[in-house]
Amino acid sequence: MSADTPAEGGRATNPPTLFGDLGAFVAVPRVGSLRLSPEGDWLAATVQTLSPDAKKYLTSIWRIDTQGGPARRLTRSAEGEGSPRFLPDSSLLFTSKRPDPGAAKARPEPGADVSSLWLLPSAGGEARVAAGPPGGVAGAEVAAGSGAIVVASPVLPAAEGNTAADDARRRQERNDAGITAILHESAPVRFWDHDLGPDQLRLFAVDTDQVPRAGPGWAVRDEEAPVTAEPAEAAEPAEAARFARLRDLTPEPGRALDGQSFELTPDGTSLVTGWWQWNPAGESHSELVMIDVASGKRRVLLSVPEFDFSSPRVSPDGRFIACTRETHATPGRPVDVTLVMLGIDGSDEPGEPGEPGRDLAPGMDRWPEEPAWSHDSRSLYFAADDGGRRPVFLVDVETGEVTRVTGDDGAYTELNVAPDGRYLYALRATVASPPTPVRIDLKTGVLGSEPAALECPGVPLALPGRLEEVEASAEDGQRIRSWLVLPETASASSQAPLLLWVHGGPMSSWNSWSWRWNPWLMAARGYAVLLPDPALSTGYGQEFIARAHHQWGARPFADIMAATDSVAARPDIDADRVAMMGGSYGGYMANWMAGHTDRFKAIVSHAGLWMLDQMFGTTDHPMFWRPQFGDPLTNPEMYQANSPHLHVGQIRTPMLVIHGNKDYRVPISEALRLWWDLSSHQAEAKFLYFPDENHWILTPGNARIWYETVFAFLAEHVLGQPWQRPALL
């Protein structure tokens, strides 16, 4: 489809890029994660590509040369592969739903769509199954020194004896009886886009010492080896081996492990994980616990109801644990995030009452995330949003001194430190460039210089325009910064229509590339796109977030309008042709702005919050709302002050409402109520509904129709073109 295809709306730009062709755009390979090999000579990268029928994305694992050599694809199957982890000899573990060619018989129907843990030997040969519990493998971690393996897998709580064979039998019985019901006895019941239960996530040690070893310090099952961990009559040897060698470390965990990450100590004797505690009122907090791998005994390391501890990282010398600590929001205080540390042996206990763990960066007014230990266990690297970027920082764990490592416009994720400490590998992205594996030289000093890009599929991309950084002043004098995407044609003699795009979160920032919310697709059709960071955005300090703690609508709205008015006054922008769009919190702002201004020619609201007290009772995450907004039945003031639905009578702007039925974070009830309210008040609106999509629109075909509909809607109301319904709707 060419850039000037009428169904897509808008104006084509010159020269053409793949952003003018939605088919070409959705087909671009997308790098998702990185994991460095023990020797530091290559990175295992997950890469998404279109399936042969172009109906979904498949993830495969690629080998990225750390010295910049050619990238090479390692895995290929119709089901895809992900979650790469290394054993000490650089053999690769990964998860996949691909069928096991070594199984003696077909897998039972209930487990046909779950992932097993596979192993690709470093010396070569075919990948083979290392562990395949009936509920599948949700994640796996390896001890860096010993090679011990722990996997996460969901298990039915009613499984007798808590064995894999019993779990498989119970799953088959449910399937044969046609039962899909789930009995809940406590919160939560859903998460983002999927139901929780009837099974519960547990952690299992993979015991491999009784089977032939495939390398130093670890072993995987032999296809012909007899199984002694469970009764031989449960299945043929090869199939029984799929369930064998898994030792339950967390029997009857309830919902304690949902969404938690875990890590093994280097010697493999213990693992550290987040552990949810739920109370009857539906409130929760996340503890940090340590589990002895030999006995399964659990010890609580950090637990305070006002904090959530997560993302543990064990130092290479095995002496310390670092993790993120997030405060719970209250009516008077927003969320805050920091890194804390404690000793594995119980040393380095918190020094101040009510402040569990030692705050590693108490003076840093940013939110550190993705901690990664230095090779010598003396420092921690981390990334943090900062002024429209996401640089890498380094904190000395003894002195607390924080140093910025990267000085460019990059947004860094997936931090991997070389074994000798010379390099840091990461994914680097910007608003103008997709995630790309890079090598940062830590010895020569790189502040202000570009890291070395490593070869990988999908990058670089030619853009249909340019990126500028702009600033405006809110009425209270606060500096509001934004990114402005401009088409190549924008000039005083050829003014570009303006599209305001508000980010989600709301605690987030426009500082990185987005495949899902991509402004360059708009620039290819002649639009300038404003990407502001208003109050509640991260990267500007805690007070910037607190500015709108009680004013989710009014305060960010004022900031956004200040940024919009400033950009609309530019000579290369057509101030009479301005539209607005947003998703999630951005959708909330779309709904709020529709009832508070007629400044825009059109508004697109994707997954937007509409009626806040309704939202409180139907979202999968009500525990986020009550601490800061209060109970809507007894304390309705915050809901009434910030709920867009109360202003439906003032909406005069044409709206396009978009929502996915599988969105549990902002349930479809928000869109249904919004659509009814707009219709009953005779507002001009359309409703694009996706029965099988979630908070995001992820499948390639639906992503294309999402953009085609948005392009057509904007073309009608902003460019004055006749409405052209997308052909496949």
C-alpha positions in Angstrom: 0.0 0.0 0.0 1.6 3.3 -1.1 2.0 6.4 1.0 -0.8 8.2 -0.8 -3.4 5.3 -0.7 -6.8 7.0 -0.2 -8.0 4.5 2.4 -5.1 5.5 4.7 -5.9 9.2 4.4 -3.5 12.1 4.8 -0.8 13.4 2.5 2.2 11.5 1.2 5.7 12.9 1.8 8.8 12.8 -0.3 11.0 10.8 -0.3 8.9 7.7 0.5 9.8 5.4 3.4 8.4 2.2 4.7 6.3 4.4 7.1 4.1 5.2 4.2 3.2 1.5 3.8 1.5 -0.1 6.8 2.3 -3.6 5.4 6.0 -2.8 5.3 5.9 -1.2 8.7 4.3 -4.2 10.5 6.8 -6.5 8.8 9.9 -4.8 10.3 11.8 -7.2 12.7 11.7 -6.0 16.3 14.3 -6.7 18.9 12.8 -7.4 22.3 15.4 -8.6 24.9 19.1 -9.3 25.3 21.1 -11.9 27.4 24.9 -12.0 27.4 26.8 -15.3 27.2 29.0 -16.2 30.1 32.2 -15.6 28.0 30.8 -12.2 26.9 31.3 -13.0 23.2 27.7 -13.0 22.1 24.3 -11.9 23.0 21.1 -13.9 22.7 18.4 -11.5 21.4 14.7 -12.2 21.0 13.4 -10.9 17.6 9.8 -10.6 16.5 9.0 -11.2 12.9 5.8 -11.8 10.9 4.6 -15.4 10.6 4.4 -16.8 7.1 0.6 -16.0 6.9 1.2 -12.5 8.4 -1.5 -13.0 11.0 0.8 -13.0 14.1 4.3 -12.2 15.3 6.7 -15.0 16.0 9.7 -14.6 18.4 13.0 -16.3 17.5 16.4 -16.1 19.1 19.3 -14.5 17.3 23.0 -14.5 18.0 24.4 -11.0 18.2 28.2 -10.7 18.0 29.5 -8.4 20.7 32.3 -7.2 18.5 29.9 -6.1 15.7 30.0 -9.1 13.4 27.0 -10.4 11.4 23.9 -11.4 13.4 22.7 -14.9 13.0 19.4 -16.5 13.6 19.6 -19.5 16.0 16.1 -20.8 16.4 13.2 -21.3 14.0 9.8 -22.9 14.5 6.2 -22.4 13.8 5.6 -21.7 17.5 8.5 -19.4 18.2 11.0 -19.2 21.1 11.8 -16.8 23.9 13.3 -16.1 27.3 16.9 -17.1 26.6 19.1 -18.0 29.5 22.6 -19.4 29.5 24.2 -22.3 31.3 27.8 -21.9 32.5 29.2 -23.5 29.3 27.2 -21.1 27.1 24.6 -23.7 26.2 21.3 -21.9 25.7 18.0 -22.5 27.5 14.8 -21.1 26.0 11.1 -21.6 26.2 8.9 -22.7 23.3 5.6 -24.3 22.5 7.1 -26.3 19.7 6.3 -30.1 19.9 8.9 -32.4 21.4 10.1 -34.8 18.7 11.5 -37.1 21.4 8.2 -37.6 23.1 6.9 -41.2 23.0 3.3 -40.1 22.5 1.3 -37.0 21.7 1.0 -34.5 24.5 -2.4 -34.5 26.4 -4.8 -32.0 24.8 -5.0 -29.6 27.9 -1.2 -29.0 27.7 -0.9 -28.6 23.9 -0.5 -24.9 24.0 2.0 -24.4 26.8 5.8 -23.8 26.7 8.5 -26.3 27.6 12.1 -25.5 28.6 14.4 -26.3 25.8 18.2 -26.6 25.7 20.5 -25.9 22.7 23.9 -27.3 23.4 26.9 -25.0 23.0 28.8 -27.7 21.1 26.1 -27.9 18.5 23.3 -30.3 17.7 19.5 -30.1 17.9 17.6 -28.5 20.8 15.9 -30.8 23.2 13.4 -30.5 26.0 15.0 -30.0 29.5 11.7 -29.6 31.4 8.1 -29.8 30.4 5.6 -29.6 33.3 1.9 -30.0 32.4 1.1 -26.3 33.0 4.1 -25.2 30.9 7.2 -23.2 31.8 6.4 -19.5 32.5 10.0 -18.6 33.2 13.4 -20.0 34.1 16.6 -18.8 35.8 20.1 -20.3 36.0 22.7 -20.0 38.8 25.7 -18.3 37.2 28.2 -20.4 39.0 26.7 -23.9 39.5 24.3 -24.0 36.6 21.4 -24.9 38.9 18.0 -24.3 37.2 14.7 -23.2 38.6 11.6 -22.9 36.6 8.2 -21.2 37.2 5.2 -23.2 36.2 1.4 -23.0 37.0 -0.1 -26.0 38.9 -3.7 -26.8 39.8 -4.1 -26.4 43.6 -6.3 -29.5 43.8 -3.5 -31.7 42.3 -3.2 -34.7 44.7 0.3 -35.1 46.0 1.5 -32.0 44.2 3.2 -34.1 41.5 3.4 -33.3 37.8 1.6 -36.5 36.9 -1.3 -35.6 39.2 -1.5 -32.1 37.8 -1.6 -33.5 34.3 -4.3 -36.0 35.3 -6.5 -33.2 36.9 -6.1 -31.0 33.8 -7.2 -33.9 31.6 -10.2 -34.5 33.9 -11.3 -30.8 33.6 -10.9 -30.9 29.9 -12.9 -34.1 29.5 -15.7 -32.7 31.7 -15.8 -29.5 29.8 -15.0 -27.4 32.9 -13.5 -24.0 32.5 -14.8 -22.5 35.8 -12.5 -20.8 38.3 -13.2 -20.5 42.0 -11.7 -17.4 43.6 -11.3 -17.1 47.3 -9.3 -13.9 47.4 -8.1 -11.1 45.0 -6.9 -10.8 42.4 -8.8 -12.5 39.6 -7.4 -11.1 36.4 -4.2 -9.5 35.1 -4.0 -7.2 32.1 -5.4 -9.5 29.5 -5.8 -12.9 31.0 -7.7 -14.7 33.8 -5.8 -15.8 36.9 -6.4 -19.4 37.8 -7.5 -22.1 38.2 -3.8 -22.9 38.5 -1.2 -21.1 40.6 2.3 -20.2 39.7 5.0 -22.2 41.6 8.8 -22.4 41.5 10.5 -25.8 40.8 14.1 -26.8 41.1 15.2 -28.9 38.1 17.0 -31.9 39.6 19.3 -33.2 36.9 22.1 -35.0 38.9 20.7 -38.5 38.2 20.8 -38.3 34.4 23.8 -38.2 32.0 25.5 -34.9 32.1 25.7 -32.8 29.0 28.3 -30.4 30.3 30.1 -29.2 33.4 27.9 -28.5 36.4 24.5 -29.3 34.8 22.6 -32.0 32.9 19.4 -32.5 31.0 17.3 -35.5 30.6 18.3 -38.2 28.2 15.5 -39.2 25.9 16.1 -42.9 26.7 16.9 -42.5 30.4 14.5 -44.2 32.8 12.5 -42.0 35.1 12.5 -42.7 38.9 11.1 -39.4 40.3 7.6 -40.5 39.6 5.8 -43.8 38.9 6.9 -45.3 35.6 3.3 -46.3 34.8 2.3 -42.7 34.6 3.5 -42.5 31.0 6.1 -43.9 28.6 9.7 -43.2 29.7 10.2 -40.3 27.3 6.9 -38.7 28.2 7.3 -39.3 31.9 10.7 -37.7 31.7 8.9 -34.5 30.6 7.4 -34.4 34.1 10.5 -35.6 36.0 13.2 -33.9 37.9 11.0 -31.0 39.0 11.0 -30.5 42.8 8.3 -28.1 44.1 9.9 -25.3 46.2 6.7 -23.3 46.8 3.7 -25.6 47.5 0.3 -23.8 47.9 1.6 -20.3 47.1 -1.8 -18.8 46.2 -1.3 -15.8 44.1 2.1 -14.9 45.7 4.2 -15.3 42.6 2.0 -13.7 39.9 4.1 -11.2 37.9 7.1 -11.7 40.2 10.7 -12.1 39.0 13.3 -14.3 40.8 17.0 -14.9 40.7 19.3 -17.6 42.0 22.5 -17.1 44.0 25.6 -17.9 42.0 26.1 -21.2 43.8 22.5 -22.2 43.2 21.7 -22.9 46.9 19.1 -20.2 47.3 16.8 -18.1 45.2 15.4 -14.7 45.9 11.9 -13.6 44.7 9.2 -11.1 45.2 6.2 -12.6 47.1 2.8 -11.0 47.2 0.8 -10.8 50.4 -2.9 -10.3 50.0 -5.3 -9.3 52.7 -9.1 -9.9 52.7 -9.8 -6.3 51.7 -8.0 -6.8 48.4 -5.0 -4.8 49.4 -1.5 -6.2 48.9 2.2 -5.6 49.4 5.1 -7.5 47.9 7.7 -9.0 50.2 11.3 -10.0 49.3 11.9 -13.6 50.3 14.7 -16.1 50.0 14.0 -19.8 49.4 16.5 -22.6 50.2 16.7 -24.7 47.1 17.5 -27.9 48.9 14.7 -27.8 51.5 12.3 -25.3 50.1 12.3 -23.3 53.4 11.3 -19.7 52.9 12.7 -16.8 54.8 11.3 -13.2 54.6 14.1 -10.7 53.9 12.1 -7.4 53.5 8.4 -6.9 54.4 6.6 -3.6 55.1 3.0 -3.1 54.2 3.7 0.4 52.7 6.3 -0.9 50.3 6.6 -3.3 47.4 9.9 -5.1 46.9 10.6 -6.6 43.5 13.2 -7.3 40.7 15.9 -8.8 43.0 19.5 -9.0 41.7 22.1 -11.0 43.5 25.7 -9.7 43.4 28.3 -11.8 41.5 30.1 -12.6 44.7 26.9 -13.9 46.2 27.1 -11.5 49.2 24.4 -8.9 48.5 20.9 -8.5 47.1 19.6 -5.3 45.4 16.0 -4.8 44.5 13.6 -2.0 43.6 11.4 -0.6 46.4 8.2 1.2 45.5 6.1 3.1 48.0 2.4 2.8 48.0 0.5 5.9 47.0 -1.6 7.7 49.6 -4.0 10.6 49.3 -1.2 12.9 50.2 1.8 11.3 48.4 2.3 9.7 45.0 4.3 6.5 44.3 8.1 6.7 44.6 10.7 4.2 43.5 14.3 3.6 44.6 16.9 0.8 44.8 17.7 -0.8 48.2 20.4 -3.3 49.2 20.9 -5.9 52.0 23.3 -8.6 52.8 22.4 -12.2 52.1 23.7 -13.3 55.5 21.5 -10.8 57.3 24.0 -8.0 57.4 23.4 -4.5 56.1 20.0 -4.3 57.8 17.9 -1.2 57.5 19.3 1.7 59.5 16.2 3.8 59.9 12.8 2.7 61.3 10.2 2.3 58.5 12.9 2.4 55.8 13.6 -1.3 55.0 16.7 -2.0 53.1 19.5 0.5 52.6 18.6 3.1 50.0 21.4 3.1 47.5 20.6 6.5 46.1 18.7 8.5 48.7 19.5 11.9 47.0 18.5 10.9 43.5 15.1 12.4 42.4 14.5 9.8 39.7 13.1 6.3 39.5 15.9 3.7 39.1 14.9 0.5 37.2 16.5 -2.6 35.8 19.5 -2.9 38.2 22.5 -4.8 36.9 25.5 -5.6 39.1 29.1 -4.7 38.1 31.4 -7.6 37.5 33.2 -6.9 40.8 30.0 -6.5 42.9 31.0 -2.9 43.9 28.5 -1.0 41.9 25.1 -1.2 40.3 24.1 0.0 36.9 20.5 1.1 36.3 18.4 3.1 33.9 16.0 5.9 34.9 13.8 8.3 33.0 15.4 11.7 32.9 14.2 14.8 30.9 12.8 12.9 27.9 15.6 10.4 27.9 16.4 7.2 29.8 20.1 7.2 30.5 22.3 4.6 32.3 23.6 5.5 35.7 26.1 3.8 38.1 25.8 3.9 41.8 28.7 2.9 44.1 27.1 0.6 46.7 29.5 1.6 49.5 29.4 5.4 49.1 26.0 5.9 47.3 27.7 8.2 44.7 25.7 8.2 41.5 27.4 8.8 38.1 25.6 9.2 34.8 27.2 6.8 32.3 25.4 7.7 29.0 25.0 11.3 27.9 23.1 10.9 24.6 19.4 11.0 23.8 19.1 7.2 24.3 16.6 5.3 26.3 18.3 2.2 27.6 16.9 -1.2 28.6 18.2 -4.8 29.0 21.5 -3.9 30.7 24.2 -6.7 30.6 27.7 -6.2 32.1 30.6 -7.9 30.5 32.4 -10.6 32.7 35.5 -8.4 32.9 33.6 -5.2 33.4 35.0 -3.5 30.2 31.7 -3.2 28.4 28.0 -2.7 29.1 25.6 -4.1 26.5 22.1 -2.9 26.2 19.2 -2.1 24.0 19.2 1.6 23.0 16.2 3.4 21.5 15.1 7.0 21.0 11.8 8.5 19.8 13.6 8.5 16.4 15.2 5.0 16.4 14.0 1.5 17.3 15.7 -0.6 20.0 19.2 -1.6 18.9 21.8 -3.7 20.7 24.8 -1.5 21.6 28.2 -1.8 23.2 29.2 0.9 25.8 32.9 1.1 26.6 33.1 1.6 30.3 36.8 2.1 30.5 37.4 4.9 28.0 34.6 7.1 29.2 31.5 7.5 27.0 29.6 10.4 28.5 28.3 12.4 25.6 29.5 10.0 22.9 27.5 7.5 20.9 27.7 3.8 21.9 28.7 1.3 19.2 25.7 -0.2 17.5 25.8 -4.0 17.0 24.4 -5.6 13.9 20.8 -6.9 14.3 17.8 -7.3 12.0 15.3 -4.4 11.5 17.6 -1.4 12.1 18.4 1.3 11.1 15.3 2.8 9.6 15.0 5.8 7.3 12.5 8.3 8.8 10.0 10.4 7.0 10.8 13.6 8.9 12.8 15.1 11.7 12.7 15.3 15.5 13.0 18.5 17.6 12.9 19.1 21.3 10.6 22.0 22.3 9.6 23.7 25.6 6.7 25.7 26.9 5.8 27.3 30.2 2.6 26.4 32.1 0.6 29.2 33.7 2.3 28.4 37.1 5.7 28.9 35.5 6.6 25.2 35.3 8.7 24.1 32.3 6.9 21.6 30.1 9.1 19.8 27.6 8.0 17.8 24.6 9.3 16.1 21.5 8.0 17.4 18.1 8.0 15.1 15.1 7.9 17.1 11.9 7.3 15.8 8.3 9.9 16.7 5.7 7.4 19.0 4.0 6.8 21.2 7.1 7.7 24.8 6.5 6.2 28.3 6.7 5.1 27.9 3.1 3.7 24.4 3.7 2.3 24.3 7.1 1.7 20.9 8.7 -1.5 20.0 10.5 -0.7 19.2 14.2 -1.6 16.0 16.0 -1.3 16.1 19.8 -0.5 12.6 21.2 -0.7 12.1 25.0 1.2 9.2 26.5 -0.2 6.5 28.8 0.9 5.6 32.3 0.3 8.2 33.6 3.7 7.8 35.3 5.6 7.5 32.0 7.4 9.6 29.5 7.8 10.1 25.7 11.5 9.1 25.7 11.7 6.0 23.5 10.6 4.3 20.4 7.1 2.7 20.2 6.1 0.2 17.7 2.5 0.4 18.9 2.2 4.2 19.2 4.4 5.4 16.3 4.4 9.1 15.4 6.4 8.5 12.3 3.4 6.8 10.6 1.6 10.1 11.1 4.6 12.2 9.8 4.6 10.0 6.6 1.1 11.3 6.0 2.0 15.0 6.5 1.2 15.5 10.2 3.4 17.1 12.8 3.1 15.2 16.1 3.5 16.7 19.5 4.6 14.3 22.3 4.4 16.2 25.6 5.4 15.2 29.1 2.9 17.0 31.3 2.5 16.7 35.1 2.5 13.0 36.3 5.3 12.2 33.8 8.5 10.6 35.0 12.0 11.9 34.6 11.4 15.4 36.1 11.4 14.6 39.8 9.0 13.7 42.4 7.4 17.1 42.8 6.6 17.1 39.0 4.5 14.0 39.6 3.0 15.4 42.8 1.8 18.5 40.9 -1.2 16.4 39.6 -1.6 13.9 42.4 -5.1 15.1 43.1 -5.7 16.5 39.6 -5.4 13.8 37.0 -7.5 15.8 34.6 -7.1 19.6 35.2 -3.4 19.9 35.9 -2.1 17.8 33.0 -4.7 19.4 30.8 -3.3 22.8 31.5 0.2 21.6 30.9 -0.7 20.0 27.6 -2.6 23.0 26.3 0.4 25.2 27.1 2.6 22.9 25.1 0.0 22.7 22.3 -0.5 26.4 22.0 3.2 27.1 22.0 3.8 24.6 19.1 0.7 25.8 17.2 2.2 29.3 17.1 5.2 28.1 15.0 5.3 29.2 11.4 5.5 25.7 10.1 2.4 24.5 11.9 -1.2 25.1 10.8 -2.9 26.2 14.0 -6.4 25.8 12.5 -5.9 22.1 11.9 -5.1 20.5 15.2 -6.3 17.0 16.5 -5.6 15.0 19.6 -5.3 11.4 20.5 -4.1 9.1 23.3 -4.2 5.6 24.7 -4.8 4.3 28.3 -4.1 7.4 30.5 -3.8 9.2 27.2 -7.2 8.0 26.4 -8.4 9.3 29.7 -7.0 12.7 28.8 -8.7 12.4 25.4 -12.0 12.0 27.2 -11.2 14.7 29.6 -10.1 17.2 27.0 -13.2 16.5 24.9 -15.4 17.8 27.7 -13.2 20.8 28.4 -12.3 22.4 25.1 -13.4 22.6 21.5 -9.9 23.4 20.4 -9.5 20.2 18.4 -10.9 19.2 15.0 -11.0 15.5 16.1 -10.1 13.4 19.2 -9.1 9.7 19.2 -9.6 7.9 22.5 -8.0 4.4 22.8 -8.6 2.4 26.0 -9.6 5.5 27.8 -11.0 5.8 31.3 -14.4 7.4 31.3 -16.4 6.8 34.6 -13.9 6.5 37.4 -16.0 4.9 40.1 -17.2 2.3 37.6 -13.6 1.8 36.6 -12.6 1.3 40.2 -14.8 -1.8 40.6 -14.1 -3.5 37.3 -10.4 -3.1 36.5 -8.0 -5.9 37.3 -6.0 -3.5 39.5 -8.4 -1.8 41.9 -5.7 -1.8 44.6 -4.0 1.0 42.7 -6.9 3.3 43.1 -8.1 3.0 46.6 -4.9 4.2 48.4 -4.8 7.5 46.5 -8.4 8.1 45.4 -10.2 6.5 48.3 -13.3 4.3 48.3 -15.8 5.7 45.8 -18.7 4.7 48.0 -17.4 6.5 51.1 -15.0 9.1 49.7 -16.3 10.0 46.2 -14.7 13.4 46.0 -11.6 12.5 44.0 -13.6 10.4 41.6 -16.1 13.2 41.0 -13.4 15.8 40.6 -11.5 13.7 38.0 -14.1 11.7 36.1 -14.5 12.7 32.5 -18.1 11.3 32.2 -19.4 14.2 34.2 -18.6 16.6 31.3 -20.2 14.7 28.5 -22.7 17.5 27.9 -19.9 19.8 26.9 -18.5 17.5 24.2 -18.6 19.1 20.7 -15.6 17.5 19.1 -16.0 14.4 16.8 -14.5 11.4 18.7 -13.2 8.0 17.6 -13.5 5.5 20.5 -11.3 2.4 20.3 -11.2 -0.5 22.7 -10.2 -4.2 23.0 -12.6 -6.6 24.7 -9.7 -8.4 26.4 -8.5 -5.3 28.1 -8.8 -5.9 31.8 -6.7 -3.0 33.0 -9.2 -0.5 31.5 -12.2 -2.8 31.0 -14.5 -2.6 27.9 -17.2 -1.3 30.2 -15.5 2.1 30.0 -15.8 2.2 26.2 -19.3 0.9 26.3 -20.5 3.5 28.7 -18.6 6.2 26.8 -20.1 5.1 23.5 -23.6 5.2 25.0 -23.1 8.5 26.7 -21.8 10.1 23.4 -24.7 8.5 21.5 -27.4 9.6 23.9 -26.0 13.1 23.9 -25.9 13.1 20.1 -22.2 13.7 19.9 -20.5 12.8 16.6 -18.6 9.6 17.2 -17.4 6.2 15.9 -16.6 3.1 17.9 -13.8 0.8 16.7 -14.1 -2.4 18.7 -11.7 -5.4 18.8 -13.3 -8.5 20.3 -10.1 -10.4 20.8 -7.5 -7.7 21.5 -6.3 -6.4 24.9 -5.0 -3.0 26.2 -2.8 -2.8 23.1 -3.7 -3.9 19.6 -1.0 -6.5 18.9 -1.8 -8.7 16.0 -0.5 -7.4 12.6 -3.8 -7.3 10.9 -5.6 -5.5 13.7 -2.8 -3.1 14.1 -3.1 -2.2 10.4 -6.9 -1.7 10.6 -6.3 0.4 13.8 -4.1 2.8 11.9 -6.2 2.8 8.7 -9.3 3.8 10.8 -7.4 6.5 12.6 -5.9 7.9 9.4 -9.3 8.0 7.7 -11.0 9.7 10.8 -8.3 12.3 11.0 -8.3 12.9 7.2 -12.0 13.6 7.4 -12.0 16.0 10.2 -8.5 17.6 10.0 -7.8 17.5 6.3 -11.3 18.0 5.1 -11.3 14.8 3.0 -14.5 12.7 2.5 -14.8 9.9 5.1 -13.6 6.6 3.6 -14.4 3.5 5.6 -11.5 1.1 5.6 -12.3 -1.7 3.1 -12.1 -4.5 5.6 -14.4 -3.0 8.2 
